[in-house]
C-alpha cells in the first residue's frame, strides 16, 4: 500500500516585519462603510494640537468586519475574566481634544 502524503490543511504562514511589529498607537478610531467595505481609520490625538493624523487605515469586507467584531468581543471577555472589568466613561465617547497638563518641567 503506498504511503499517503499529508495534505497541508488550512495553515497559513504569517510574516510579521519588524517595522509592523512595533505597532502604531491610536486613541481614536473612526469607522465608515459602503455596501462593499468597512474602513477603519486609526487616529492619534495629541494634547493641545487641533489637527490629528490618521496613523493607519484598515479596509475590510463586511464579512471580515463581522468576524473582527466577534474576535474583539471574545478577547474582551477573556481579558475581563483575567484582569477584571474594563470601565468606559459614558459621558464622552472621544478622548479630550485638549489634554490638561498634570506636571511642570
Helices and strands as residue ranges (DSSP letters): H 18-21, E 28-33, E 38-44, E 53-60, H 62-83
